[in-house]
Amino acid sequence: MDRKNKAWSTEELDYLRTFSEFPDGDNCIMVAQYLNRTPGAIRTQVHKLRQEGVHTKLLDKWTDWEINALKNMNGKITVKEQAELLGRSYSSVSHKRGELGLRTVRKTTPASKGKEIRKMAHQGLFRREIADKLGLSYSSLCKYIRRENICCVDDEEGRLEGFRKRIKFHNQEMAWAFHREKQHG
């Protein structure tokens, strides 16, 4: 059952209150799974409990599990996505990453790979192939290719069309040469 935007029941709030005061190793993700809610929804309710004067421990300390998850996610997904998965704020995750010495991996941009893009395009690789090989998003690669006016094959059909044109041109040239040879010879 999808609990998104549904009112919180008294039982859910009592459960959350109990576990936020005495988490016993649980974290927002575990509570969210049990209640079939998002970690963000759990955090919001815990903050409301704090405003009501309830002393909560659920969000106070990073657990070993959360720290290991943060290390494992490093470089694989964005900080924003890490925060959502852990049920923590962006600034909390960002601060903890700094404490742990985890660096933010800069995304590779098409501009930083310009020479390689041109070389692969010249070799006849598809746009999708170039994007995959260089770890770029397909859409940003296409925008870069258009902006820089790089001649590049769109897809398999585009490659075949270019090949067909070259064959047609070759056949016309051969027919013309054969015709001239017949006239002169």
C-alpha positions in Angstrom: 0.0 0.0 0.0 1.4 3.4 -1.0 1.4 5.7 2.1 2.4 8.8 0.2 0.5 11.9 1.4 -1.6 9.8 3.8 -2.4 11.0 7.3 -0.4 9.4 10.1 -2.4 7.1 12.3 -2.1 7.3 16.1 -0.5 3.9 16.1 2.2 5.0 13.6 2.9 8.1 15.6 3.2 6.1 18.9 5.5 3.6 17.2 7.6 6.5 15.8 7.7 8.2 19.2 8.9 5.1 21.0 11.6 4.4 18.5 12.7 8.0 18.2 13.2 8.1 22.0 14.8 4.7 22.2 16.1 3.7 18.7 18.1 0.7 19.9 20.2 0.7 16.8 17.4 1.4 14.4 17.6 4.2 11.9 15.2 6.2 9.8 15.4 3.7 6.9 14.5 0.7 9.1 11.6 2.6 10.7 10.5 3.8 7.2 10.4 0.3 5.9 8.5 -1.0 8.9 5.9 1.8 8.6 5.9 1.7 4.7 6.9 5.4 4.6 9.8 7.3 3.1 12.8 8.1 5.2 12.1 11.8 4.5 8.6 11.4 6.0 10.1 9.8 9.1 12.5 12.6 9.5 9.8 15.2 9.1 7.7 13.5 11.8 10.7 13.2 14.1 11.3 16.9 13.7 7.7 17.6 14.6 8.1 15.4 17.7 11.1 17.5 18.7 9.1 20.7 18.3 6.5 19.2 20.6 9.2 18.7 23.2 9.8 15.0 22.8 13.5 14.1 23.3 14.5 12.0 20.3 17.7 10.1 19.7 16.8 8.6 16.4 18.5 11.3 14.3 21.2 12.3 16.7 24.0 10.0 15.9 25.3 8.4 12.7 25.2 4.6 12.9 28.0 2.4 11.7 25.5 1.1 9.1 24.8 4.6 7.8 28.5 5.4 7.6 29.3 2.2 5.7 26.4 2.9 3.4 27.7 6.4 2.7 31.2 5.0 2.0 29.8 2.4 -0.4 27.6 4.9 -2.2 30.5 7.3 -2.7 31.1 8.1 -6.4 28.1 6.0 -7.4 25.2 8.4 -6.8 24.8 12.1 -6.0 24.9 13.5 -2.5 21.2 14.4 -2.9 20.4 10.8 -3.7 22.5 9.6 -0.8 20.6 12.0 1.5 17.2 10.7 0.2 18.2 7.0 0.7 19.6 7.6 4.2 16.6 9.7 5.2 18.9 12.6 6.2 19.2 16.2 5.1 21.5 17.2 2.2 23.6 19.3 4.6 23.9 16.5 7.1 25.1 14.1 4.5 27.4 16.6 3.0 28.9 17.5 6.4 29.4 13.8 7.3 31.1 13.1 3.9 33.5 16.0 4.7 34.3 14.4 8.1 34.9 11.1 6.5 37.1 12.6 3.7 34.8 11.4 1.0 35.3 13.6 -2.1 32.6 14.6 -4.5 33.2 13.0 -7.8 32.9 15.6 -10.6 30.8 14.5 -13.5 32.6 14.2 -16.8 31.5 16.8 -19.2 31.5 16.5 -23.0 33.7 19.7 -23.2 36.4 17.9 -21.1 36.4 15.0 -23.6 36.2 17.1 -26.8 39.2 15.6 -28.6 38.1 12.1 -27.8 34.6 12.8 -29.0 35.8 14.2 -32.3 38.2 11.2 -32.8 35.4 8.7 -32.1 32.9 10.5 -34.3 35.5 10.6 -37.1 35.9 6.8 -36.7 32.2 6.4 -37.3 31.1 5.4 -33.8 27.4 6.0 -32.9 26.5 8.8 -30.5 25.3 6.2 -28.0 28.6 4.3 -28.3 30.6 7.4 -27.7 28.5 8.4 -24.7 28.9 4.9 -23.1 32.6 4.7 -23.8 33.3 8.1 -22.3 30.9 7.8 -19.4 28.8 10.7 -20.6 25.0 11.2 -20.7 23.6 10.7 -24.1 21.6 13.9 -24.1 24.6 16.1 -23.0 26.7 14.4 -25.7 24.1 15.2 -28.4 23.9 18.8 -27.3 27.7 19.1 -27.3 27.9 17.6 -30.8 25.2 20.0 -32.2 26.8 23.0 -30.5 30.3 22.2 -31.7 29.0 21.2 -35.2 30.7 17.8 -35.0 29.7 15.3 -37.8 28.5 12.2 -36.0 26.3 9.2 -36.8 23.0 9.3 -34.9 22.3 5.6 -34.8 22.4 2.4 -36.8 20.0 3.7 -39.4 22.1 6.8 -39.9 25.2 4.8 -40.4 23.4 2.5 -42.9 22.0 5.6 -44.7 25.5 7.0 -45.1 26.8 3.7 -46.3 23.9 3.5 -48.9 24.7 7.0 -50.2 28.4 6.0 -50.7 27.4 2.8 -52.5 25.0 4.7 -54.7 27.7 7.3 -55.5 30.2 4.6 -56.2 27.8 2.8 -58.5 27.1 6.0 -60.4 30.8 6.7 -60.8 31.4 3.2 -62.0 28.5 3.4 -64.5 29.9 6.8 -65.8 33.4 5.4 -66.1 32.0 2.3 -67.9 29.9 4.5 -70.2 33.0 6.7 -71.1 35.1 3.6 -71.7 32.5 2.2 -74.1 32.4 5.5 -76.0 36.2 5.8 -76.4 37.1 2.3 -76.7 
